[in-house]
Amino acid sequence: MRHTLSSPGQKVKVSRETVSRLERLRDQMKLGSLEETISELIKNYRKGTLEGAFGADKGRVRSFDEDDRGEDR
């Protein structure tokens, strides 16, 4: 059976199991609504995607120092 999540002007149909999972996650994250929970999930997904794309050398690259300068200045 499908459950409808709605906000002013918009509706999303999801299964009862998905609603239950979102409600548990909402409680764990101490958020006020399912909409906040979904927004937080999207934000975390985007953050992870960006870190994956731009953090390929994270932990392997060190800061430049004076010894890194070339001889021809």
Helices and strands as residue ranges (DSSP letters): E 2-7, E 10-15, H 16-29, H 34-54, G 66-68
